Amino acid sequence: MTDKNIPRIGVGVIVIRGNKILLGRRINSHGEGQWAFPGGHLEFGESPEECGIREVMEETGLSISQLRTGPYTNDVFTTEGKHYITLFMIAESSSGTPEVKEPEKCLEWEWFEWDHLPAPLFLPIVHLKERGYQPISQVS
């Protein structure tokens, strides 16, 4: 078995503001043109919470609060030959405008209502929706 055959761990952060969530349009290696949550690879020794905070700041410049554990998905990207377990964190962002901090990875950031998401969606979000997941109802 090569490293390519080993599933990787991704962390996606469902950033909520009011009744909307933040999505960015990907322009990198896999998921090109698809809308996705901020997130990335879990690094060695890092907790999913630490990864979520780091990735949201690196990608959008936003600070997040009330970070909590969400669901996970099992995502096999057949075309790219990649397999990820995606851990979702749920967080809130009460202020600030998301900025494209990594223009080589993301074209734009926008806020959307969960029931009115753009297309195409990144595979982990497709899997969340197939399971009937509702992130907004998770806000306390």
Order of alpha helices (4+ residues) and beta strands (2+ residues): beta-beta-beta-beta-alpha-beta-beta-beta-alpha
